[in-house]
Structures are given as C-alpha cells and as structure tokens.
C-alpha cells in the first residue's frame, strides 16, 4: 500500500469508523482494494468486486459531457450512489490517472464536502 493510500484509508476509518465497508484505489492498470470490512469479505466474491469496478469505470467514463451540461459548476469530481443500506462514493482527481472508491453502510451520513475534503488531501 502506498503512503498516500495508507493515509487516506487511515483518515476515512478515523472519520467514519466501522461504517466504512470498502475502500479501493484505481488507475489505468486496474484497482487495488485498500480496505475491506467484514461484511464485504463475507458477502462479495472476487468476481463480484471485479464487476463493481467494471461498472464504475463504464458509468463514469464520459463525465466531460456532464461538465458541458453544468458548465458553470466546474469539473465533475465524483459521484455518490445512495442505496437502501448504504452509500457508495467514487472520486477521480483532475488528472484522471487514479481515483478512489469508498462504500459506507447506512449508519453514517458521510457528508459530500467533508468526504471530498478528505479525498482531495491525497488524490487531488
């Protein structure tokens, strides 16, 4: 684990505690699970995790179009998905080289700007 990855994992776990389900980083070569909670280890197979990664990449490839639609709001920095029992956040830095995925259970409201601030410290 790189120093930056370790720092962001430590900060996210410190801020959100046991509500953190998973943290992954990715680049053009693939992804690395940096942290997995017990539920994720028990409920998700390696192929399921691979499918989640593929889905994230496919859905978020063309965020430039959204930047054109909302041109006064600046660059897209990430995306949140709200589920019945949790929240998934996907962030990418402005250079598009690597990004971060973090999943939370339903016990926490991660706060969009608070979470972005933590992520930007390490991946901006």
Number of C-alpha atoms within 10 A of each C-alpha: 9 7 9 12 19 14 16 20 21 13 14 19 16 11 15 15 13 14 20 25 21 21 24 19 20 18 13 9 8 12 18 15 15 19 19 16 15 11 11 14 12 9 8 11 11 9 9 11 14 14 12 12 17 13 11 14 14 10 9 14 10 10 14 13 11 13 14 12 9 12 12 8 10 10 15 17 16 17 15 14 10 11 11 7 9 17 21 18 19 21 24 23 18 13 9 13 12 18 22 24 23 24 22 24 19 15 13 14 13 21 9 12 9 10 17 18 13 17 23 14 11 15 21 17
